[in-house]
Amino acid sequence: MLEELLSRIKQLEKALKIALDENSELRAENAKLRELLNKNSQNSSKPPSSDGLNKPKPKSQREKSDKKSGGQKGHAGKTLLQVENPDAVEIHQPMHCSGCDSNLAEVSAHGFEKRQVFEIPEPKITVTEHRCAKKQCPGCGKQNTAQFPAGVEQPVQYGSRTKGLIAYLQNYQFLSYERLSEFFEDIYGVPISQGTVYNTTKAAYEKLADFENWVKELLIASKTLHADETGLRVFKTLHWLHLISTDKLTYYLVHEKRGSDAMKAAGILPNFKGTLIHDCWSPYFNFEFIRHALCNAHLIRELTGVLENTNQSWAKDMRHLLGKLNKSTKPSENWPSDAEIKVFEKEYRQILECGYEQTGGVQPEKRTVARNLWERFVMRQQQILLFMYDSSVPFDNNQAERDVRMAKVKQNVSGCFRSKAGADHFARIRGYISTVRKNGENVLIALQDAFLGRPYLPA
């Protein structure tokens, strides 16, 4: 009887151990799934477009300011103002006196009250016919025909302004082929075919080849670059849009790969020897002659995610420290002295010492998001704090995020690109538009000039 009880106890202990192990695994899996469900654009690297209908409430990391909302003092407004030389003037005469009803038709005006109306002219496409005269030389009898102007190549064609507007509406305002055709029919009474839209876009792509090569040379010669990449659907297949930019230049590349192969194909990073700001995507570190700086806005979002999911105090303290450093290194503030930098470095290390135990100590039971992030702060301290040592290095990679955002808007509008060629066309033209905008030039005029063979080239 005793042996049966002991045997039964051993069976129960074994079953209990199995149940406890399974329970532990399920709890860990549950925690991991909860962590994944809690991820959004404000506590991870996920883009805002992935939030869907469950958009989180805004959680600004900025400290409250004493400034009032709206435009600040000294801000240049854009109020509509009267001009000195209007295009047309209409005189309106009072014909009778409002007091005694006397006739004022012959009375001269002694002053005017002015009001101006700003209006666009009636949209109209003008047709210019070019005729090349044929003449016979009276001396030798040879027949001579004049040459058509540059750009006039077909019996019937659209001019550079029309082509520029097509490229502008498609690649800057993101009108679809169908809506673009409807626009020209509604506004100008000319229904432009989808084939014409594609051919116009292709022509712009070809004419901007020299511009793109010029921008790549300027990017290679820059001291600081921003880099990012995002997924792009091309004919139902995942491709990647790679971005390299500065505050004055933008370059896009569509490639089947996300990593080093695509970066080498762009031909910029292999020849670049300055500072690259990015989000710690590992292939960027394959370029050994580049000095790397990490985006602290990404890190702050990831620290927020760790804090929300684990409540580890080191994440809160590190997030606060990064915010304090960002404020201390603003151009308008006094740059921290060497002594102050050492104090910041000491505080940085103290926070990581606290995080060491909170994330599992010497031998953590498992790899967690919090532990991986903590190790990144340990291993990448110089690259995380590079903005504190070098005033030319920005705190974050927001320049790249702004530059890549419009490509995501394009994809949200169109769904995907129907061909790799179409994606390549968009990337080069969009890079041109972005560069033109950054340099304060008129986008529509710059597109027109590109069709005339003289695209805008930044200094």
DRENDO-785699 format. One line per 10 residues: number of its first residue (from 1); their letters; for each residue x, y, z of C-alpha. Coordinates in Angstrom, 2 decimals, padded with zeros to 5 digits. Layout:
// DRENDO-785699
NUM	a	X,Y,Z | ...
END
This chain:
// DRENDO-785699
1	mleellsrik	000.00,000.00,000.00 | 002.82,002.39,000.94 | 004.68,001.67,-002.27 | 001.59,002.43,-004.32 | 001.20,005.78,-002.51 | 004.86,006.66,-003.06 | 004.57,005.72,-006.73 | 001.42,007.82,-007.02 | 003.16,010.80,-005.38 | 006.06,010.56,-007.84
11	qlekalkial	003.61,010.50,-010.76 | 001.82,013.55,-009.38 | 005.13,015.38,-008.80 | 006.17,014.62,-012.38 | 002.81,015.80,-013.71 | 003.06,018.93,-011.54 | 006.53,019.71,-012.88 | 005.29,019.32,-016.46 | 002.32,021.56,-015.71 | 004.52,024.19,-014.04
21	denselraen	006.98,024.17,-016.96 | 004.12,024.47,-019.44 | 002.56,027.25,-017.37 | 005.88,029.09,-017.32 | 006.20,028.79,-021.09 | 002.64,029.99,-021.61 | 003.17,032.95,-019.28 | 006.31,033.90,-021.19 | 004.52,033.53,-024.52 | 001.59,035.54,-023.20
31	aklrellnkn	003.90,038.32,-022.05 | 005.64,038.34,-025.43 | 002.32,038.53,-027.29 | 001.08,041.30,-025.00 | 004.29,043.19,-025.69 | 003.73,042.80,-029.43 | 000.12,043.93,-029.14 | 001.16,046.98,-027.12 | 003.63,048.11,-029.78 | 002.66,051.19,-031.77
41	sqnsskppss	004.33,054.11,-033.49 | 004.92,055.91,-030.17 | 006.75,053.15,-028.30 | 008.60,051.31,-031.07 | 010.01,051.71,-034.57 | 006.66,050.89,-036.18 | 005.44,053.59,-038.60 | 002.24,055.58,-037.80 | 000.52,053.93,-040.79 | 000.65,050.59,-038.94
51	dglnkpkpks	-001.47,051.86,-036.04 | -004.68,051.32,-038.00 | -007.91,052.19,-036.19 | -006.36,051.69,-032.75 | -004.32,054.86,-032.85 | -002.77,055.65,-029.46 | -003.39,058.96,-027.78 | -000.63,061.49,-028.47 | 002.18,061.30,-025.92 | 004.55,064.14,-026.65
61	qreksdkksg	008.01,063.84,-025.09 | 008.40,067.61,-025.18 | 008.35,069.59,-022.00 | 005.69,072.26,-021.61 | 006.62,075.66,-022.97 | 005.56,079.15,-021.86 | 004.94,080.11,-025.50 | 001.40,080.65,-026.69 | -000.01,078.47,-029.44 | 000.08,079.71,-033.04
71	gqkghagktl	002.59,081.92,-034.81 | 005.24,083.45,-032.56 | 006.33,087.06,-032.41 | 008.40,087.97,-035.47 | 006.92,085.13,-037.52 | 006.43,086.15,-041.17 | 002.75,085.78,-042.01 | 001.14,085.06,-045.38 | -001.75,087.51,-045.32 | -003.15,088.57,-048.70
81	lqvenpdave	-002.01,092.15,-049.38 | -002.87,094.66,-052.09 | -000.36,095.15,-054.91 | 000.79,098.47,-056.36 | 000.36,097.51,-060.01 | -002.75,095.37,-060.60 | -003.19,093.58,-063.94 | -006.53,095.28,-064.60 | -008.45,098.24,-063.15 | -012.21,098.69,-063.28
91	ihqpmhcsgc	-013.66,102.14,-062.45 | -017.10,102.22,-060.83 | -018.88,105.63,-060.89 | -021.70,106.81,-058.62 | -024.41,107.99,-061.07 | -026.77,109.69,-058.61 | -026.40,111.42,-055.26 | -027.60,109.23,-052.41 | -028.78,112.37,-050.61 | -030.70,114.48,-053.17
101	dsnlaevsah	-030.69,112.16,-056.21 | -028.78,114.72,-058.36 | -027.12,113.43,-061.55 | -023.37,112.85,-061.00 | -022.50,111.54,-064.47 | -020.55,114.66,-065.45 | -018.95,115.28,-062.05 | -015.20,114.46,-061.81 | -014.01,112.09,-059.08 | -011.83,113.59,-056.36
111	gfekrqvfei	-010.60,110.25,-054.99 | -011.04,106.50,-055.02 | -011.66,103.73,-052.52 | -009.77,100.59,-053.62 | -010.46,096.92,-053.24 | -008.56,094.18,-055.05 | -009.77,090.73,-056.08 | -007.17,088.01,-056.70 | -008.42,085.56,-059.31 | -006.87,082.89,-061.49
121	pepkitvteh	-007.29,083.31,-065.27 | -009.61,081.04,-067.16 | -007.71,077.77,-067.79 | -006.99,077.29,-071.45 | -004.52,075.28,-073.50 | -003.02,077.31,-076.33 | -001.89,075.67,-079.57 | 001.21,077.05,-081.28 | 001.88,075.91,-084.82 | 005.50,075.96,-085.91
131	rcakkqcpgc	006.06,076.38,-089.66 | 009.50,075.96,-091.12 | 009.79,077.90,-094.34 | 011.33,076.30,-097.43 | 013.48,078.49,-099.67 | 015.40,077.91,-102.85 | 018.79,079.53,-103.16 | 018.79,081.86,-106.21 | 022.51,081.27,-106.67 | 022.87,077.45,-106.69
141	gkqntaqfpa	019.25,076.36,-106.66 | 019.60,074.30,-103.43 | 016.42,073.81,-101.37 | 016.73,075.08,-097.75 | 014.33,074.39,-094.86 | 014.43,076.13,-091.46 | 015.01,074.09,-088.29 | 012.26,073.52,-085.73 | 012.98,074.91,-082.24 | 014.58,072.59,-079.67
151	gveqpvqygs	012.02,070.28,-078.16 | 009.59,070.46,-081.09 | 010.03,066.91,-082.35 | 006.60,065.51,-083.26 | 003.79,066.62,-085.61 | 001.56,066.91,-082.51 | 002.86,067.01,-078.94 | 002.41,068.60,-075.53 | 004.70,071.44,-074.47 | 007.07,071.56,-071.50
161	rtkgliaylq	004.58,073.39,-069.26 | 001.92,070.74,-069.84 | 004.42,067.92,-069.31 | 005.72,069.63,-066.18 | 002.18,069.89,-064.81 | 001.55,066.18,-065.51 | 004.73,065.21,-063.63 | 003.85,067.66,-060.83 | 000.35,066.32,-060.30 | 001.40,062.68,-060.41
171	nyqflsyerl	004.62,062.75,-058.38 | 004.03,065.70,-056.05 | 000.26,065.77,-055.53 | -000.05,061.97,-056.02 | -002.95,062.00,-058.47 | -003.68,058.62,-059.99 | -003.66,058.07,-063.75 | -007.46,058.21,-063.89 | -007.88,061.30,-061.72 | -005.09,063.09,-063.58
181	seffediygv	-006.89,062.46,-066.87 | -010.14,063.73,-065.33 | -008.36,066.85,-064.07 | -007.18,067.85,-067.55 | -010.60,067.14,-069.04 | -012.43,069.15,-066.36 | -010.03,072.10,-066.24 | -008.68,072.32,-069.79 | -011.17,070.28,-071.80 | -008.39,067.90,-072.93
191	pisqgtvynt	-008.60,064.27,-071.73 | -004.99,063.11,-071.45 | -004.62,059.34,-071.87 | -002.92,057.10,-069.33 | -000.35,056.21,-071.97 | 000.57,059.88,-072.29 | 000.96,060.14,-068.52 | 003.29,057.14,-068.45 | 005.36,058.37,-071.40 | 005.65,061.81,-069.80
201	tkaayeklad	006.83,060.30,-066.52 | 009.33,058.11,-068.36 | 010.67,061.13,-070.26 | 011.12,063.03,-066.98 | 012.97,060.05,-065.51 | 015.36,059.93,-068.46 | 016.00,063.68,-068.49 | 016.85,063.64,-064.76 | 019.66,061.06,-065.06 | 022.38,063.73,-064.95
211	fenwvkelli	020.68,065.42,-061.99 | 020.67,062.16,-060.03 | 024.36,061.53,-060.72 | 025.15,065.07,-059.64 | 023.21,064.64,-056.37 | 025.03,061.37,-055.63 | 028.38,063.13,-056.00 | 027.26,065.89,-053.65 | 026.00,063.36,-051.09 | 029.32,061.49,-051.15
221	asktlhadet	031.13,064.79,-050.50 | 028.82,065.76,-047.60 | 029.97,065.67,-043.98 | 026.72,064.25,-042.59 | 024.08,062.03,-044.19 | 020.72,060.65,-043.07 | 019.67,057.14,-044.15 | 016.50,055.11,-043.88 | 014.60,052.39,-045.72 | 010.96,051.34,-045.93
231	glrvfktlhw	008.98,048.57,-047.56 | 007.44,049.22,-050.97 | 005.02,047.01,-052.88 | 005.97,046.53,-056.53 | 003.56,044.31,-058.47 | 002.52,042.45,-055.28 | 006.16,041.83,-054.34 | 007.93,043.43,-051.39 | 010.72,045.78,-052.44 | 012.56,048.40,-050.42
241	lhlistdklt	012.82,052.12,-050.91 | 016.25,053.29,-049.73 | 016.79,056.92,-048.84 | 019.95,058.97,-048.38 | 019.53,062.69,-047.77 | 020.64,065.95,-046.22 | 018.72,069.14,-045.52 | 019.39,070.15,-049.16 | 019.59,066.86,-051.10 | 017.43,063.75,-051.50
251	yylvhekrgs	018.18,060.45,-053.20 | 015.87,057.42,-053.47 | 016.56,053.91,-054.74 | 014.06,051.06,-055.19 | 015.68,047.64,-054.71 | 014.66,044.02,-054.11 | 016.92,043.82,-051.04 | 016.93,045.73,-047.79 | 020.55,045.24,-046.76 | 024.08,045.84,-047.99
261	damkaagilp	023.46,044.77,-051.59 | 021.02,047.63,-052.11 | 023.25,050.13,-050.31 | 026.18,049.15,-052.52 | 023.98,049.40,-055.63 | 023.22,053.02,-054.75 | 026.97,053.72,-054.91 | 026.97,056.36,-052.15 | 027.81,054.73,-048.82 | 030.76,052.67,-050.16
271	nfkgtlihdc	032.46,055.97,-051.08 | 031.25,058.08,-048.15 | 033.64,058.96,-045.32 | 031.56,061.25,-043.13 | 028.94,060.72,-040.42 | 025.83,058.64,-041.13 | 022.72,059.02,-038.95 | 020.45,055.97,-038.95 | 018.25,053.75,-036.76 | 020.89,051.05,-036.01
281	wspyfnfefi	019.95,048.76,-038.90 | 022.97,046.41,-038.84 | 023.95,046.51,-042.59 | 024.89,050.18,-042.20 | 027.78,049.13,-039.98 | 029.31,047.12,-042.84 | 030.82,050.34,-044.22 | 033.99,050.69,-042.16 | 035.05,054.21,-043.19 | 031.79,055.75,-041.97
291	rhalcnahli	031.32,057.30,-038.55 | 027.92,056.22,-037.23 | 025.39,058.17,-035.16 | 022.16,056.61,-033.93 | 018.72,058.20,-034.01 | 017.78,059.05,-030.43 | 014.13,059.61,-031.34 | 013.98,055.87,-032.19 | 015.65,055.01,-028.90 | 013.25,057.17,-026.90
301	reltgvlent	010.28,055.39,-028.48 | 011.81,052.00,-027.69 | 012.51,053.10,-024.10 | 008.85,054.12,-023.84 | 007.84,050.64,-025.00 | 010.07,048.96,-022.38 | 008.68,051.24,-019.68 | 005.06,050.53,-020.63 | 005.56,046.75,-020.84 | 007.98,046.11,-017.95
311	nqswakdmrh	007.92,049.27,-015.79 | 011.73,049.10,-015.51 | 012.97,052.37,-014.01 | 016.21,052.46,-016.02 | 014.20,053.00,-019.22 | 012.42,055.99,-017.68 | 015.68,057.48,-016.39 | 017.48,057.00,-019.72 | 014.60,058.57,-021.62 | 014.73,061.58,-019.28
321	llgklnkstk	018.52,061.86,-019.70 | 018.31,061.83,-023.50 | 015.67,064.55,-023.40 | 017.85,066.63,-021.08 | 020.88,066.19,-023.35 | 018.86,067.16,-026.40 | 017.80,070.38,-024.70 | 021.37,071.10,-023.52 | 022.80,070.77,-027.03 | 020.31,072.97,-028.89
331	psenwpsdae	022.07,075.68,-030.96 | 020.22,078.39,-029.03 | 021.58,077.11,-025.70 | 025.09,077.16,-024.28 | 026.94,074.04,-025.39 | 027.87,071.80,-022.41 | 031.44,072.15,-021.17 | 033.87,069.23,-020.89 | 033.07,068.98,-017.18 | 029.33,068.90,-017.85
341	ikvfekeyrq	029.82,066.23,-020.53 | 031.66,064.05,-018.00 | 028.74,064.47,-015.57 | 026.31,063.37,-018.29 | 028.50,060.37,-019.14 | 028.60,059.35,-015.48 | 024.82,059.60,-015.20 | 024.51,057.53,-018.40 | 026.65,054.74,-016.93 | 024.83,054.83,-013.59
351	ilecgyeqtg	021.51,054.34,-015.34 | 022.92,051.34,-017.22 | 024.22,049.86,-013.95 | 020.67,049.93,-012.59 | 019.37,048.45,-015.83 | 021.87,045.59,-015.58 | 020.02,043.96,-012.69 | 016.56,044.94,-013.95 | 017.13,043.22,-017.29 | 018.43,039.93,-015.83
361	gvqpekrtva	021.91,040.47,-014.44 | 024.86,038.27,-015.41 | 022.92,035.43,-017.00 | 019.38,036.46,-017.95 | 016.97,033.56,-018.30 | 016.00,034.66,-021.80 | 016.63,037.36,-024.34 | 014.07,040.11,-023.89 | 013.41,043.35,-025.75 | 014.48,045.26,-022.66
371	rnlwerfvmr	017.77,043.33,-022.41 | 018.56,043.80,-026.08 | 017.90,047.53,-025.82 | 020.03,047.79,-022.68 | 022.94,046.05,-024.42 | 022.61,048.43,-027.36 | 023.03,051.37,-024.96 | 026.11,049.68,-023.51 | 027.76,048.79,-026.81 | 026.78,051.91,-028.77
381	qqqillfmyd	027.38,054.65,-026.20 | 029.73,056.65,-028.42 | 027.33,056.49,-031.37 | 024.28,057.31,-029.25 | 025.91,060.32,-027.61 | 027.81,061.53,-030.69 | 025.48,064.54,-030.96 | 026.79,065.67,-027.55 | 030.42,065.54,-028.68 | 029.99,067.01,-032.17
391	ssvpfdnnqa	027.65,069.95,-032.81 | 027.36,069.05,-036.51 | 025.62,065.76,-035.64 | 021.84,066.02,-035.08 | 020.05,064.41,-032.15 | 017.76,062.31,-034.33 | 017.13,061.02,-037.84 | 013.97,063.05,-038.38 | 015.32,064.42,-041.67 | 015.23,060.93,-043.19
401	erdvrmakvk	011.83,060.15,-041.66 | 010.36,063.30,-043.19 | 011.90,062.49,-046.57 | 010.60,058.93,-046.60 | 007.10,059.85,-045.40 | 005.90,061.11,-048.78 | 006.79,057.81,-050.40 | 004.53,056.09,-047.90 | 001.76,058.55,-048.72 | 002.21,057.71,-052.41
411	qnvsgcfrsk	001.88,054.00,-051.64 | -001.20,054.58,-049.49 | -002.82,056.41,-052.41 | -001.88,053.98,-055.18 | -001.67,050.72,-053.20 | 001.43,049.55,-055.06 | 003.49,050.16,-058.17 | 002.52,048.07,-061.16 | 006.11,047.64,-062.35 | 009.68,048.12,-061.20
421	agadhfarir	010.11,050.73,-063.93 | 007.21,052.75,-062.54 | 008.73,052.61,-059.05 | 012.12,053.72,-060.42 | 010.47,056.61,-062.26 | 008.77,057.79,-059.08 | 011.94,057.47,-056.98 | 014.09,059.65,-059.27 | 011.40,062.28,-059.93 | 010.45,062.43,-056.25
431	gyistvrkng	014.11,062.86,-055.32 | 014.29,065.78,-057.76 | 011.12,067.37,-056.35 | 012.33,066.99,-052.77 | 015.73,068.53,-053.59 | 014.10,071.43,-055.41 | 011.80,072.10,-052.45 | 014.65,071.96,-049.95 | 016.51,074.62,-051.90 | 013.53,076.98,-052.03
441	envlialqda	012.91,076.66,-055.77 | 009.52,076.41,-057.51 | 008.72,072.75,-058.16 | 006.50,073.27,-061.20 | 009.01,075.55,-062.93 | 011.84,073.13,-062.13 | 009.90,070.26,-063.73 | 009.24,072.37,-066.82 | 012.95,073.17,-067.05 | 013.77,069.46,-066.79
451	flgrpylpa	011.69,068.76,-069.91 | 013.56,071.56,-071.67 | 016.85,069.79,-070.89 | 018.03,072.17,-068.17 | 017.08,070.54,-064.84 | 017.80,072.30,-061.57 | 021.23,071.37,-060.18 | 021.89,072.25,-056.53 | 025.11,074.04,-055.71
END
